[in-house]
Amino acid sequence: MSQLVITEYGDVATALKLDESPDLTLGADDVLVALEAASINPSDFLLAGGYYAYRPELPAPIGGEGVGRVVEVGADVDAALVGRRVVVLPTQRQGTWGSRIVAPSGSVVPVSETADALQLAMLPINPATAYRLLTAYVDLKPGDWVGQNLGNSAVGQFVIALAKRAGLRTLSVVRREEAAEQVRALGGDVVLVDGDDLGGRIREALGGEELKLVLDGAGGSSYNALVGALELGGTSVVYASIGGERPVLPFPDFLFRDLRTHGMFVVNWVRDAPREELEAVYAELSGLVEDGVLSAAVEATYPIERYQDAIAHARRTGRGGKVLFTF
């Protein structure tokens, strides 16, 4: 049994250590989970660097999400949970980069027994983020337009899949033509490459219609161009900043067009939502994974012992899919 831990805040390439004898003692409300797979996310790198919303006392386990089976429960946990397949939620109260982990029972949710483990391992953060982006801020109706940058990201792919299922239309902005082809193949209705006169090309593609909602993970010029196509009183939601650029709402748009901007951090929802809501949402999402409606491209998997190779791979630019640990 082994688990990756953060030993110091800094570059993730040097901040991690493989603990081959982690403490797996269960408290009364804990469960022991044998992991099948765990994904590597940009938020994990932020946590290791000390820049995340949560800064644990070190040394601390790392890894925001994963899937596995409950093999033991604490004294106050229903024994019927033993043997169940569960996803580990991104509460940041435990790490998932380990073959076996201890987690509070409230940090796991049962999911499909037969769906692909790699897709389930990616379920807690990105699909849930996409689900919340499309359902929590605007009452969208079939035919409405949703605009987004980072259209080829995992969140962007899940947004497209969920939007198609709901009868919504998507306009996605990406950074490279290769990524544009990928998003078109996934079913994006309009896909544009960032660059000169993006705002004009967005308006031309919409043909006189307007965006109802804008989803931003990159900030900068692509955000401004998308916001320029929002309807009067429209809404944008910021959920990430991959390149570190700020999502600055142009003052005339803010003042004269009554636009609204929200921030969305899925960990806050996981922390604050009623248990019944969490179980219902993740049951729906895992069912969509099982039915093949939701999936994200996977570029590579690694055993935990090759964590340095896995981290280096996950940090490459221009990747075609996610990188995960498998156990």
KOLMAR-422681 format. One record per residue (C-alpha): residue number from 0; residue in three letters; x, y, z. Coordinates in steps of 0.2 Angstrom, whole numbers, plus 5000, padded with zeros to 4 digits. Example, Ala and Ser with C-alpha at 12.3 -4.5 7.8 and 13.67 -1.06 7.14 Angstrom:
{i 0, aa ALA, px 5062, py 4978, pz 5039}
{i 1, aa SER, px 5068, py 4995, pz 5036}
***
This chain:
{i 0, aa MET, px 5000, py 5000, pz 5000}
{i 1, aa SER, px 5007, py 5017, pz 4995}
{i 2, aa GLN, px 5000, py 5035, pz 4995}
{i 3, aa LEU, px 5007, py 5051, pz 4988}
{i 4, aa VAL, px 5009, py 5065, pz 5001}
{i 5, aa ILE, px 5014, py 5084, pz 5000}
{i 6, aa THR, px 5030, py 5086, pz 5011}
{i 7, aa GLU, px 5033, py 5105, pz 5007}
{i 8, aa TYR, px 5024, py 5118, pz 4997}
{i 9, aa GLY, px 5032, py 5122, pz 4980}
{i 10, aa ASP, px 5034, py 5114, pz 4963}
{i 11, aa VAL, px 5023, py 5098, pz 4962}
{i 12, aa ALA, px 5038, py 5089, pz 4954}
{i 13, aa THR, px 5048, py 5091, pz 4970}
{i 14, aa ALA, px 5035, py 5093, pz 4983}
{i 15, aa LEU, px 5028, py 5075, pz 4983}
{i 16, aa LYS, px 5034, py 5059, pz 4992}
{i 17, aa LEU, px 5028, py 5041, pz 4991}
{i 18, aa ASP, px 5023, py 5035, pz 5008}
{i 19, aa GLU, px 5023, py 5016, pz 5007}
{i 20, aa SER, px 5016, py 5014, pz 5024}
{i 21, aa PRO, px 5002, py 5027, pz 5027}
{i 22, aa ASP, px 4991, py 5027, pz 5043}
{i 23, aa LEU, px 4975, py 5019, pz 5038}
{i 24, aa THR, px 4967, py 5019, pz 5055}
{i 25, aa LEU, px 4948, py 5021, pz 5054}
{i 26, aa GLY, px 4938, py 5033, pz 5065}
{i 27, aa ALA, px 4920, py 5029, pz 5069}
{i 28, aa ASP, px 4913, py 5039, pz 5054}
{i 29, aa ASP, px 4927, py 5034, pz 5042}
{i 30, aa VAL, px 4928, py 5021, pz 5027}
{i 31, aa LEU, px 4943, py 5013, pz 5020}
{i 32, aa VAL, px 4942, py 5013, pz 5001}
{i 33, aa ALA, px 4953, py 5003, pz 4989}
{i 34, aa LEU, px 4955, py 5015, pz 4974}
{i 35, aa GLU, px 4953, py 5009, pz 4956}
{i 36, aa ALA, px 4958, py 5025, pz 4948}
{i 37, aa ALA, px 4962, py 5044, pz 4952}
{i 38, aa SER, px 4963, py 5058, pz 4940}
{i 39, aa ILE, px 4977, py 5072, pz 4940}
{i 40, aa ASN, px 4970, py 5090, pz 4939}
{i 41, aa PRO, px 4977, py 5107, pz 4938}
{i 42, aa SER, px 4969, py 5110, pz 4955}
{i 43, aa ASP, px 4981, py 5097, pz 4963}
{i 44, aa PHE, px 4996, py 5107, pz 4956}
{i 45, aa LEU, px 4989, py 5123, pz 4964}
{i 46, aa LEU, px 4987, py 5113, pz 4981}
{i 47, aa ALA, px 5004, py 5107, pz 4980}
{i 48, aa GLY, px 5011, py 5124, pz 4976}
{i 49, aa GLY, px 5001, py 5132, pz 4991}
{i 50, aa TYR, px 4990, py 5142, pz 4980}
{i 51, aa TYR, px 4974, py 5133, pz 4982}
{i 52, aa ALA, px 4958, py 5138, pz 4993}
{i 53, aa TYR, px 4963, py 5124, pz 5005}
{i 54, aa ARG, px 4981, py 5124, pz 5013}
{i 55, aa PRO, px 4983, py 5108, pz 5024}
{i 56, aa GLU, px 4995, py 5106, pz 5037}
{i 57, aa LEU, px 5010, py 5096, pz 5030}
{i 58, aa PRO, px 5014, py 5082, pz 5027}
{i 59, aa ALA, px 4996, py 5079, pz 5019}
{i 60, aa PRO, px 4989, py 5067, pz 5006}
{i 61, aa ILE, px 4985, py 5074, pz 4989}
{i 62, aa GLY, px 4972, py 5070, pz 4975}
{i 63, aa GLY, px 4955, py 5078, pz 4973}
{i 64, aa GLU, px 4945, py 5064, pz 4966}
{i 65, aa GLY, px 4944, py 5045, pz 4962}
{i 66, aa VAL, px 4934, py 5029, pz 4962}
{i 67, aa GLY, px 4936, py 5013, pz 4972}
{i 68, aa ARG, px 4927, py 5001, pz 4983}
{i 69, aa VAL, px 4924, py 5002, pz 5001}
{i 70, aa VAL, px 4933, py 4988, pz 5010}
{i 71, aa GLU, px 4930, py 4992, pz 5028}
{i 72, aa VAL, px 4919, py 5005, pz 5038}
{i 73, aa GLY, px 4920, py 5013, pz 5055}
{i 74, aa ALA, px 4909, py 5008, pz 5070}
{i 75, aa ASP, px 4896, py 5022, pz 5066}
{i 76, aa VAL, px 4895, py 5018, pz 5047}
{i 77, aa ASP, px 4882, py 5007, pz 5039}
{i 78, aa ALA, px 4890, py 4990, pz 5036}
{i 79, aa ALA, px 4880, py 4989, pz 5020}
{i 80, aa LEU, px 4892, py 5001, pz 5012}
{i 81, aa VAL, px 4906, py 4987, pz 5012}
{i 82, aa GLY, px 4909, py 4981, pz 4994}
{i 83, aa ARG, px 4900, py 4996, pz 4986}
{i 84, aa ARG, px 4909, py 5006, pz 4972}
{i 85, aa VAL, px 4910, py 5024, pz 4977}
{i 86, aa VAL, px 4917, py 5040, pz 4971}
{i 87, aa VAL, px 4928, py 5051, pz 4983}
{i 88, aa LEU, px 4921, py 5069, pz 4983}
{i 89, aa PRO, px 4933, py 5084, pz 4982}
{i 90, aa THR, px 4931, py 5089, pz 5000}
{i 91, aa GLN, px 4950, py 5091, pz 5002}
{i 92, aa ARG, px 4948, py 5081, pz 5018}
{i 93, aa GLN, px 4958, py 5066, pz 5011}
{i 94, aa GLY, px 4969, py 5063, pz 4996}
{i 95, aa THR, px 4965, py 5050, pz 4982}
{i 96, aa TRP, px 4983, py 5047, pz 4975}
{i 97, aa GLY, px 4985, py 5031, pz 4984}
{i 98, aa SER, px 4980, py 5013, pz 4983}
{i 99, aa ARG, px 4970, py 5013, pz 4999}
{i 100, aa ILE, px 4964, py 5029, pz 5008}
{i 101, aa VAL, px 4954, py 5033, pz 5023}
{i 102, aa ALA, px 4940, py 5045, pz 5020}
{i 103, aa PRO, px 4925, py 5052, pz 5030}
{i 104, aa SER, px 4909, py 5042, pz 5025}
{i 105, aa GLY, px 4901, py 5059, pz 5020}
{i 106, aa SER, px 4915, py 5061, pz 5007}
{i 107, aa VAL, px 4910, py 5046, pz 4997}
{i 108, aa VAL, px 4895, py 5043, pz 4986}
{i 109, aa PRO, px 4889, py 5026, pz 4978}
{i 110, aa VAL, px 4890, py 5025, pz 4959}
{i 111, aa SER, px 4887, py 5013, pz 4945}
{i 112, aa GLU, px 4895, py 4996, pz 4947}
{i 113, aa THR, px 4898, py 4993, pz 4929}
{i 114, aa ALA, px 4903, py 5010, pz 4921}
{i 115, aa ASP, px 4921, py 5013, pz 4916}
{i 116, aa ALA, px 4932, py 5016, pz 4931}
{i 117, aa LEU, px 4943, py 5029, pz 4922}
{i 118, aa GLN, px 4927, py 5040, pz 4918}
{i 119, aa LEU, px 4920, py 5038, pz 4935}
{i 120, aa ALA, px 4937, py 5043, pz 4943}
{i 121, aa MET, px 4934, py 5060, pz 4934}
{i 122, aa LEU, px 4916, py 5062, pz 4939}
{i 123, aa PRO, px 4917, py 5072, pz 4955}
{i 124, aa ILE, px 4925, py 5088, pz 4949}
{i 125, aa ASN, px 4923, py 5091, pz 4930}
{i 126, aa PRO, px 4906, py 5084, pz 4926}
{i 127, aa ALA, px 4899, py 5091, pz 4942}
{i 128, aa THR, px 4906, py 5108, pz 4938}
{i 129, aa ALA, px 4898, py 5107, pz 4920}
{i 130, aa TYR, px 4882, py 5101, pz 4928}
{i 131, aa ARG, px 4882, py 5116, pz 4940}
{i 132, aa LEU, px 4887, py 5129, pz 4927}
{i 133, aa LEU, px 4872, py 5124, pz 4916}
{i 134, aa THR, px 4859, py 5122, pz 4930}
{i 135, aa ALA, px 4863, py 5134, pz 4945}
{i 136, aa TYR, px 4863, py 5151, pz 4937}
{i 137, aa VAL, px 4851, py 5153, pz 4922}
{i 138, aa ASP, px 4835, py 5145, pz 4918}
{i 139, aa LEU, px 4840, py 5138, pz 4901}
{i 140, aa LYS, px 4828, py 5132, pz 4888}
{i 141, aa PRO, px 4830, py 5121, pz 4873}
{i 142, aa GLY, px 4837, py 5131, pz 4859}
{i 143, aa ASP, px 4847, py 5144, pz 4870}
{i 144, aa TRP, px 4865, py 5148, pz 4866}
{i 145, aa VAL, px 4879, py 5144, pz 4879}
{i 146, aa GLY, px 4896, py 5151, pz 4875}
{i 147, aa GLN, px 4912, py 5145, pz 4883}
{i 148, aa ASN, px 4931, py 5146, pz 4881}
{i 149, aa LEU, px 4942, py 5131, pz 4884}
{i 150, aa GLY, px 4930, py 5121, pz 4874}
{i 151, aa ASN, px 4941, py 5106, pz 4872}
{i 152, aa SER, px 4945, py 5105, pz 4891}
{i 153, aa ALA, px 4937, py 5091, pz 4901}
{i 154, aa VAL, px 4924, py 5104, pz 4908}
{i 155, aa GLY, px 4921, py 5110, pz 4891}
{i 156, aa GLN, px 4918, py 5093, pz 4884}
{i 157, aa PHE, px 4906, py 5089, pz 4898}
{i 158, aa VAL, px 4897, py 5105, pz 4895}
{i 159, aa ILE, px 4894, py 5101, pz 4877}
{i 160, aa ALA, px 4888, py 5083, pz 4881}
{i 161, aa LEU, px 4875, py 5090, pz 4894}
{i 162, aa ALA, px 4870, py 5104, pz 4883}
{i 163, aa LYS, px 4866, py 5093, pz 4869}
{i 164, aa ARG, px 4856, py 5082, pz 4880}
{i 165, aa ALA, px 4846, py 5097, pz 4886}
{i 166, aa GLY, px 4843, py 5104, pz 4868}
{i 167, aa LEU, px 4855, py 5119, pz 4871}
{i 168, aa ARG, px 4867, py 5125, pz 4858}
{i 169, aa THR, px 4885, py 5128, pz 4861}
{i 170, aa LEU, px 4898, py 5141, pz 4855}
{i 171, aa SER, px 4915, py 5135, pz 4860}
{i 172, aa VAL, px 4931, py 5145, pz 4859}
{i 173, aa VAL, px 4948, py 5135, pz 4858}
{i 174, aa ARG, px 4966, py 5140, pz 4855}
{i 175, aa ARG, px 4971, py 5128, pz 4841}
{i 176, aa GLU, px 4963, py 5122, pz 4825}
{i 177, aa GLU, px 4967, py 5104, pz 4831}
{i 178, aa ALA, px 4957, py 5107, pz 4847}
{i 179, aa ALA, px 4943, py 5114, pz 4836}
{i 180, aa GLU, px 4942, py 5098, pz 4826}
{i 181, aa GLN, px 4941, py 5088, pz 4842}
{i 182, aa VAL, px 4927, py 5099, pz 4849}
{i 183, aa ARG, px 4917, py 5098, pz 4832}
{i 184, aa ALA, px 4919, py 5079, pz 4833}
{i 185, aa LEU, px 4911, py 5080, pz 4850}
{i 186, aa GLY, px 4896, py 5089, pz 4844}
{i 187, aa GLY, px 4900, py 5107, pz 4847}
{i 188, aa ASP, px 4888, py 5117, pz 4837}
{i 189, aa VAL, px 4900, py 5132, pz 4833}
{i 190, aa VAL, px 4918, py 5131, pz 4837}
{i 191, aa LEU, px 4930, py 5145, pz 4834}
{i 192, aa VAL, px 4949, py 5147, pz 4836}
{i 193, aa ASP, px 4954, py 5162, pz 4847}
{i 194, aa GLY, px 4963, py 5176, pz 4837}
{i 195, aa ASP, px 4959, py 5192, pz 4827}
{i 196, aa ASP, px 4942, py 5199, pz 4827}
{i 197, aa LEU, px 4935, py 5185, pz 4838}
{i 198, aa GLY, px 4920, py 5196, pz 4844}
{i 199, aa GLY, px 4915, py 5199, pz 4826}
{i 200, aa ARG, px 4917, py 5181, pz 4821}
{i 201, aa ILE, px 4906, py 5176, pz 4836}
{i 202, aa ARG, px 4892, py 5188, pz 4831}
{i 203, aa GLU, px 4893, py 5182, pz 4813}
{i 204, aa ALA, px 4892, py 5164, pz 4819}
{i 205, aa LEU, px 4877, py 5168, pz 4829}
{i 206, aa GLY, px 4868, py 5176, pz 4815}
{i 207, aa GLY, px 4859, py 5189, pz 4825}
{i 208, aa GLU, px 4855, py 5178, pz 4840}
{i 209, aa GLU, px 4863, py 5181, pz 4857}
{i 210, aa LEU, px 4871, py 5170, pz 4870}
{i 211, aa LYS, px 4861, py 5167, pz 4886}
{i 212, aa LEU, px 4876, py 5161, pz 4896}
{i 213, aa VAL, px 4895, py 5162, pz 4895}
{i 214, aa LEU, px 4906, py 5150, pz 4904}
{i 215, aa ASP, px 4924, py 5156, pz 4907}
{i 216, aa GLY, px 4939, py 5146, pz 4912}
{i 217, aa ALA, px 4952, py 5157, pz 4904}
{i 218, aa GLY, px 4949, py 5175, pz 4906}
{i 219, aa GLY, px 4957, py 5188, pz 4895}
{i 220, aa SER, px 4952, py 5192, pz 4877}
{i 221, aa SER, px 4941, py 5177, pz 4874}
{i 222, aa TYR, px 4931, py 5181, pz 4889}
{i 223, aa ASN, px 4928, py 5199, pz 4883}
{i 224, aa ALA, px 4923, py 5193, pz 4866}
{i 225, aa LEU, px 4910, py 5180, pz 4873}
{i 226, aa VAL, px 4903, py 5193, pz 4885}
{i 227, aa GLY, px 4901, py 5205, pz 4870}
{i 228, aa ALA, px 4888, py 5193, pz 4863}
{i 229, aa LEU, px 4878, py 5191, pz 4879}
{i 230, aa GLU, px 4860, py 5196, pz 4878}
{i 231, aa LEU, px 4854, py 5211, pz 4889}
{i 232, aa GLY, px 4854, py 5205, pz 4907}
{i 233, aa GLY, px 4864, py 5190, pz 4902}
{i 234, aa THR, px 4875, py 5180, pz 4914}
{i 235, aa SER, px 4893, py 5174, pz 4914}
{i 236, aa VAL, px 4901, py 5162, pz 4926}
{i 237, aa VAL, px 4919, py 5160, pz 4930}
{i 238, aa TYR, px 4925, py 5143, pz 4936}
{i 239, aa ALA, px 4944, py 5143, pz 4932}
{i 240, aa SER, px 4959, py 5153, pz 4926}
{i 241, aa ILE, px 4970, py 5141, pz 4917}
{i 242, aa GLY, px 4982, py 5154, pz 4910}
{i 243, aa GLY, px 4981, py 5166, pz 4925}
{i 244, aa GLU, px 4972, py 5179, pz 4915}
{i 245, aa ARG, px 4958, py 5189, pz 4925}
{i 246, aa PRO, px 4940, py 5189, pz 4918}
{i 247, aa VAL, px 4938, py 5208, pz 4917}
{i 248, aa LEU, px 4920, py 5213, pz 4912}
{i 249, aa PRO, px 4921, py 5228, pz 4901}
{i 250, aa PHE, px 4914, py 5243, pz 4909}
{i 251, aa PRO, px 4901, py 5248, pz 4896}
{i 252, aa ASP, px 4894, py 5230, pz 4896}
{i 253, aa PHE, px 4893, py 5230, pz 4915}
{i 254, aa LEU, px 4884, py 5247, pz 4916}
{i 255, aa PHE, px 4874, py 5248, pz 4900}
{i 256, aa ARG, px 4869, py 5230, pz 4897}
{i 257, aa ASP, px 4865, py 5225, pz 4915}
{i 258, aa LEU, px 4876, py 5209, pz 4914}
{i 259, aa ARG, px 4880, py 5198, pz 4929}
{i 260, aa THR, px 4895, py 5188, pz 4933}
{i 261, aa HIS, px 4897, py 5174, pz 4946}
{i 262, aa GLY, px 4911, py 5164, pz 4952}
{i 263, aa MET, px 4909, py 5145, pz 4954}
{i 264, aa PHE, px 4920, py 5133, pz 4965}
{i 265, aa VAL, px 4913, py 5116, pz 4964}
{i 266, aa VAL, px 4921, py 5112, pz 4981}
{i 267, aa ASN, px 4910, py 5124, pz 4989}
{i 268, aa TRP, px 4895, py 5116, pz 4982}
{i 269, aa VAL, px 4901, py 5099, pz 4988}
{i 270, aa ARG, px 4904, py 5106, pz 5005}
{i 271, aa ASP, px 4887, py 5115, pz 5007}
{i 272, aa ALA, px 4874, py 5105, pz 4997}
{i 273, aa PRO, px 4862, py 5093, pz 5006}
{i 274, aa ARG, px 4867, py 5075, pz 5006}
{i 275, aa GLU, px 4852, py 5071, pz 4996}
{i 276, aa GLU, px 4856, py 5083, pz 4982}
{i 277, aa LEU, px 4874, py 5076, pz 4981}
{i 278, aa GLU, px 4868, py 5058, pz 4980}
{i 279, aa ALA, px 4855, py 5063, pz 4967}
{i 280, aa VAL, px 4867, py 5073, pz 4956}
{i 281, aa TYR, px 4881, py 5060, pz 4956}
{i 282, aa ALA, px 4869, py 5046, pz 4953}
{i 283, aa GLU, px 4862, py 5055, pz 4938}
{i 284, aa LEU, px 4880, py 5059, pz 4931}
{i 285, aa SER, px 4886, py 5041, pz 4934}
{i 286, aa GLY, px 4871, py 5034, pz 4925}
{i 287, aa LEU, px 4876, py 5046, pz 4910}
{i 288, aa VAL, px 4893, py 5039, pz 4911}
{i 289, aa GLU, px 4887, py 5021, pz 4911}
{i 290, aa ASP, px 4875, py 5025, pz 4896}
{i 291, aa GLY, px 4890, py 5033, pz 4886}
{i 292, aa VAL, px 4883, py 5051, pz 4886}
{i 293, aa LEU, px 4897, py 5058, pz 4897}
{i 294, aa SER, px 4915, py 5054, pz 4894}
{i 295, aa ALA, px 4932, py 5063, pz 4893}
{i 296, aa ALA, px 4947, py 5059, pz 4883}
{i 297, aa VAL, px 4960, py 5049, pz 4892}
{i 298, aa GLU, px 4978, py 5051, pz 4886}
{i 299, aa ALA, px 4988, py 5040, pz 4898}
{i 300, aa THR, px 4987, py 5030, pz 4914}
{i 301, aa TYR, px 5001, py 5027, pz 4926}
{i 302, aa PRO, px 5004, py 5016, pz 4942}
{i 303, aa ILE, px 5007, py 5027, pz 4958}
{i 304, aa GLU, px 5025, py 5021, pz 4958}
{i 305, aa ARG, px 5028, py 5031, pz 4942}
{i 306, aa TYR, px 5021, py 5047, pz 4949}
{i 307, aa GLN, px 5035, py 5058, pz 4943}
{i 308, aa ASP, px 5032, py 5052, pz 4925}
{i 309, aa ALA, px 5013, py 5055, pz 4927}
{i 310, aa ILE, px 5015, py 5072, pz 4934}
{i 311, aa ALA, px 5027, py 5077, pz 4920}
{i 312, aa HIS, px 5014, py 5070, pz 4907}
{i 313, aa ALA, px 5000, py 5079, pz 4915}
{i 314, aa ARG, px 5009, py 5096, pz 4914}
{i 315, aa ARG, px 5012, py 5095, pz 4895}
{i 316, aa THR, px 5004, py 5108, pz 4884}
{i 317, aa GLY, px 4994, py 5102, pz 4870}
{i 318, aa ARG, px 4988, py 5086, pz 4878}
{i 319, aa GLY, px 4974, py 5076, pz 4870}
{i 320, aa GLY, px 4966, py 5070, pz 4886}
{i 321, aa LYS, px 4967, py 5067, pz 4904}
{i 322, aa VAL, px 4981, py 5058, pz 4914}
{i 323, aa LEU, px 4976, py 5046, pz 4928}
{i 324, aa PHE, px 4983, py 5035, pz 4941}
{i 325, aa THR, px 4977, py 5017, pz 4941}
{i 326, aa PHE, px 4978, py 5004, pz 4955}
***
